[in-house]
């Protein structure tokens, strides 16, 4: 089981997503906690590294957790992604391993990892905004 944390940022009916260099799918920004790191600490660190924005710690709130097959991993590998909402300062832009960011709508679901699709199904349960 791969444990991940992810940030859900909705604006104008779209959700913020990122695509890593050399990857073909978009995913919710975030990543894996390091040993001894809390979920909130990991989320703040990952978002700063990937998007160059600072999450406001007092606004971080749990949204939901999804499980799905891990994208690009061997068969049988699952990811458990704990999703959070939070306010931020700064403008999201690709940093580090991130090739691009995009604001996705329900119509973009097929362009995402399976864990992100599972999250989008929770955000837009009927496939629409």
Backbone bond lengths (Angstrom), bond angles and torsions (degrees), N, CA, C in turn:
res aa  C-N    CA-C-N  psi(-1)  N-CA   C-N-CA  omega(-1)  CA-C   N-CA-C  phi
1 X - - - 1.456 - - 1.528 108.73 -
2 X 1.301 116.05 126.72 1.456 122.44 175.49 1.521 107.59 -96.24
3 X 1.329 116.45 122.76 1.461 121.72 178.87 1.520 109.34 -94.16
4 X 1.313 116.47 129.85 1.460 121.50 177.99 1.517 110.37 -136.13
5 X 1.329 114.70 157.33 1.461 122.28 170.24 1.519 106.95 -118.27
6 X 1.319 116.41 149.41 1.467 119.94 -177.74 1.521 110.25 -144.13
7 X 1.337 113.85 149.70 1.462 121.98 179.17 1.521 109.36 -103.18
8 X 1.317 115.96 127.11 1.459 121.64 174.44 1.527 107.24 -100.83
9 X 1.320 115.20 115.82 1.470 121.03 177.28 1.516 108.01 -124.15
10 X 1.317 116.16 110.96 1.461 122.16 178.49 1.519 109.46 -104.35
11 X 1.321 116.22 132.35 1.461 122.10 174.23 1.524 108.25 -144.90
12 X 1.300 116.15 132.40 1.468 122.07 178.03 1.524 112.24 50.44
13 X 1.331 116.64 40.62 1.460 121.10 176.85 1.512 114.98 75.18
14 X 1.318 117.72 12.77 1.467 121.69 179.20 1.522 109.25 -126.02
15 X 1.335 115.56 155.41 1.454 121.08 -179.81 1.532 109.48 -112.20
16 X 1.316 115.65 138.91 1.454 121.83 179.76 1.528 109.88 -72.87
17 X 1.326 115.80 133.13 1.463 121.84 178.41 1.522 108.89 -137.69
18 X 1.322 115.23 162.29 1.463 121.19 -179.60 1.530 109.24 -134.05
19 X 1.330 114.89 154.71 1.473 121.08 175.46 1.519 107.10 -128.93
20 X 1.328 116.29 127.12 1.460 121.47 178.61 1.523 110.75 -77.65
21 X 1.321 115.73 155.37 1.467 121.12 176.44 1.524 109.63 -57.26
22 X 1.323 116.10 134.37 1.453 121.61 177.67 1.517 115.06 77.48
23 X 1.312 118.32 2.36 1.470 122.04 179.62 1.522 109.65 -105.27
24 X 1.325 115.92 156.93 1.464 120.34 -176.60 1.523 113.50 -107.00
25 X 1.325 117.66 -3.84 1.458 120.34 -175.65 1.524 110.64 -122.07
26 X 1.324 114.72 150.64 1.462 121.49 173.82 1.522 108.03 -89.90
27 X 1.314 115.45 154.24 1.453 120.68 176.82 1.520 109.03 -145.17
28 X 1.327 115.45 163.67 1.457 119.32 175.01 1.522 107.44 -68.34
29 X 1.321 118.64 136.81 1.469 120.69 -179.35 1.527 111.24 -60.34
30 X 1.307 115.56 141.95 1.456 121.88 179.75 1.511 109.86 151.59
31 X 1.313 117.14 -154.95 1.455 120.08 -179.74 1.511 112.31 171.22
32 X 1.327 114.60 -161.75 1.462 121.82 -176.05 1.530 110.73 -92.25
33 X 1.324 116.30 134.70 1.465 118.62 173.03 1.532 110.52 -65.46
34 X 1.320 115.74 143.85 1.454 121.23 174.08 1.524 108.31 -83.06
35 X 1.349 117.78 159.51 1.467 119.44 179.73 1.536 111.61 -53.31
36 X 1.331 115.74 130.83 1.449 121.80 178.57 1.516 114.92 81.64
37 X 1.318 116.85 -0.45 1.465 121.46 -177.50 1.526 109.51 -94.41
38 X 1.325 117.67 134.87 1.461 120.42 176.37 1.524 109.44 -74.34
39 X 1.322 115.57 166.00 1.470 119.97 178.07 1.528 110.68 -60.18
40 X 1.340 117.00 -42.40 1.469 120.38 179.91 1.523 111.15 -64.49
41 X 1.327 117.01 -43.42 1.470 120.75 178.67 1.516 110.87 -61.62
42 X 1.335 116.41 -43.69 1.470 120.64 179.35 1.519 110.60 -63.13
43 X 1.320 117.07 -43.29 1.461 120.77 -179.16 1.527 110.76 -61.59
44 X 1.320 116.70 -47.51 1.467 120.96 179.93 1.528 110.38 -60.26
45 X 1.338 117.05 -46.24 1.470 121.58 -179.15 1.525 111.31 -63.74
46 X 1.320 116.64 -49.63 1.467 120.59 -177.01 1.529 111.90 -61.87
47 X 1.318 117.58 -42.60 1.460 120.40 -178.22 1.532 110.31 -67.49
48 X 1.309 116.87 -38.37 1.472 120.18 176.68 1.539 109.67 -63.96
49 X 1.347 117.24 -44.70 1.471 121.28 -178.89 1.527 112.19 -66.88
50 X 1.332 116.99 -41.39 1.463 121.23 -174.18 1.519 113.86 -83.17
51 X 1.343 116.70 -36.95 1.461 120.12 -170.44 1.521 114.36 -122.55
52 X 1.328 117.65 -8.20 1.456 120.91 178.73 1.508 114.87 69.34
53 X 1.331 117.55 23.86 1.464 120.81 176.39 1.519 109.42 -117.51
54 X 1.314 115.28 157.06 1.459 121.21 178.05 1.516 110.04 -105.60
55 X 1.328 115.66 122.82 1.459 119.46 173.06 1.520 108.16 -76.02
56 X 1.306 116.44 144.74 1.461 121.47 178.07 1.528 107.14 -88.02
57 X 1.350 117.28 106.96 1.471 121.09 -171.54 1.523 114.74 -51.59
58 X 1.328 117.31 -37.49 1.463 119.74 -177.08 1.528 112.79 -70.33
59 X 1.327 117.67 -11.41 1.468 120.78 -179.31 1.528 113.21 -102.02
60 X 1.326 117.60 -4.76 1.467 120.38 -178.57 1.525 109.26 -67.69
61 X 1.340 114.91 126.05 1.469 120.54 -178.90 1.530 109.31 -137.46
62 X 1.331 116.99 137.79 1.468 119.15 177.56 1.521 110.47 -66.46
63 X 1.323 115.65 142.05 1.467 121.34 177.68 1.532 109.70 -109.03
64 X 1.323 116.99 -60.68 1.461 122.52 179.44 1.525 108.71 -172.13
65 X 1.331 115.50 172.09 1.462 122.11 176.68 1.520 107.95 -125.23
66 X 1.331 116.13 137.69 1.461 121.53 176.98 1.526 109.02 -123.60
67 X 1.316 115.29 156.11 1.468 122.48 173.75 1.508 107.68 -127.51
68 X 1.337 115.18 141.40 1.465 120.15 179.97 1.522 108.82 -162.76
69 X 1.341 116.93 163.41 1.459 119.14 172.99 1.532 109.83 -59.79
70 X 1.326 116.12 139.24 1.469 121.47 -178.94 1.526 109.91 -73.04
71 X 1.317 116.21 132.32 1.468 122.29 -179.18 1.521 109.97 -69.16
72 X 1.337 116.56 127.40 1.453 121.33 176.07 1.516 114.73 73.78
73 X 1.316 118.35 10.21 1.462 122.23 -179.94 1.535 109.32 -104.66
74 X 1.337 117.17 164.63 1.465 119.70 178.11 1.522 112.21 -57.55
75 X 1.322 115.84 150.32 1.469 121.32 179.36 1.518 109.55 -52.56
76 X 1.325 116.22 139.57 1.453 121.87 178.93 1.521 113.81 92.07
77 X 1.329 117.36 -10.05 1.459 120.20 178.58 1.524 108.93 -82.87
78 X 1.321 115.78 126.97 1.465 120.20 179.99 1.514 110.98 -114.21
79 X 1.315 114.45 155.00 1.463 121.37 173.60 1.521 107.85 -117.57
80 X 1.326 114.79 137.40 1.457 121.01 171.95 1.525 105.01 -112.07
81 X 1.318 116.05 115.03 1.454 121.90 -174.62 1.525 109.48 -113.23
82 X 1.334 114.55 116.05 1.454 121.24 177.22 1.525 107.47 -93.25
83 X 1.309 115.94 119.55 1.461 122.04 -173.73 1.527 111.01 -102.09
84 X 1.324 114.40 141.75 1.453 122.45 -179.23 1.521 109.92 -131.50
85 X 1.308 115.65 154.11 1.455 121.32 168.00 1.522 106.86 -106.53
86 X 1.320 116.69 157.42 1.466 121.02 177.39 1.513 108.87 -170.77
87 X 1.317 115.52 149.83 1.454 120.82 170.54 1.528 107.62 -81.90
88 X 1.326 115.73 163.34 1.459 119.46 -176.96 1.523 110.94 -147.54
89 X 1.328 114.19 166.67 1.463 120.14 170.43 1.523 107.09 -121.46
90 X 1.321 115.43 142.81 1.460 120.64 -177.36 1.516 111.71 103.40
91 X 1.314 115.06 171.90 1.459 122.03 179.65 1.527 109.27 -111.29
92 X 1.345 117.91 122.00 1.465 119.61 -179.24 1.533 111.79 -59.26
93 X 1.324 115.72 131.52 1.459 122.87 177.57 1.526 108.09 -149.61
94 X 1.330 117.75 149.72 1.467 120.35 -178.89 1.527 112.03 -59.57
95 X 1.320 115.60 134.74 1.469 122.86 175.87 1.520 108.28 -141.52
96 X 1.314 116.35 159.22 1.460 121.01 174.35 1.511 112.20 56.04
97 X 1.325 115.99 -121.63 1.462 122.25 -176.36 1.530 113.51 -77.80
98 X 1.319 117.78 -6.19 1.463 121.14 -174.68 1.524 111.07 -84.80
99 X 1.324 115.70 126.07 1.467 121.86 178.59 1.519 111.20 -85.22
100 X 1.343 116.32 -38.29 1.467 119.02 -179.09 1.517 110.96 -159.62
101 X 1.317 114.01 156.24 1.455 121.19 171.94 1.528 107.46 -116.06
102 X 1.323 115.35 154.26 1.460 120.26 -179.40 1.521 108.91 -149.58
103 X 1.316 114.87 152.96 1.463 121.52 174.00 1.522 106.35 -102.32
104 X 1.326 116.35 110.46 1.460 121.59 -173.21 1.520 112.34 -98.36
105 X 1.328 114.08 149.76 1.466 122.05 174.59 1.534 107.36 -111.56
106 X 1.322 118.43 174.39 1.462 119.74 176.94 1.530 112.74 -55.68
107 X 1.312 118.09 -28.75 1.467 121.32 -179.56 1.536 112.18 -67.36
108 X 1.333 117.55 -16.41 1.467 121.70 -178.77 1.521 113.47 -92.41
109 X 1.288 117.56 4.39 1.467 122.63 -174.98 1.528 113.03 -49.49
110 X 1.318 118.53 -41.82 1.474 122.19 -177.27 1.525 112.77 -66.58
111 X 1.321 117.71 -14.93 1.471 121.43 -179.12 1.525 112.59 -88.64
112 X 1.343 117.82 4.92 1.459 121.76 -172.93 1.531 112.28 -112.79
113 X 1.351 115.04 164.03 1.463 120.86 174.13 1.531 108.92 -66.25
114 X 1.323 116.26 164.25 1.466 119.00 -177.64 1.528 112.10 -66.93
115 X 1.327 117.29 -34.84 1.470 119.05 177.26 1.519 110.19 -66.92
116 X 1.324 116.86 -39.09 1.466 119.70 177.42 1.521 110.25 -66.57
117 X 1.328 117.65 -38.45 1.473 120.09 175.88 1.519 110.66 -59.64
118 X 1.326 116.12 -42.03 1.464 119.78 179.02 1.533 110.23 -62.06
119 X 1.333 116.55 -39.29 1.468 120.12 177.26 1.528 110.81 -67.53
120 X 1.324 116.65 -42.80 1.467 119.87 179.02 1.525 110.97 -61.72
121 X 1.333 116.88 -35.06 1.466 120.51 177.05 1.532 110.98 -64.17
122 X 1.331 117.59 -28.90 1.464 121.14 176.13 1.530 110.38 -78.30
123 X 1.333 116.62 -36.68 1.464 120.84 179.52 1.525 110.60 -71.25
124 X 1.331 115.23 -44.58 1.465 121.70 -179.00 1.522 108.34 -122.57
125 X 1.338 119.18 77.25 1.462 121.30 -173.82 1.510 115.34 -61.08
126 X 1.303 117.89 -20.55 1.459 119.99 -179.45 1.527 111.30 -110.62
127 X 1.342 116.13 16.43 1.455 120.13 176.70 1.513 113.75 73.61
128 X 1.319 117.11 16.91 1.464 118.89 179.98 1.516 109.15 -140.64
129 X 1.299 115.73 163.49 1.464 121.80 -177.03 1.511 111.17 -72.12
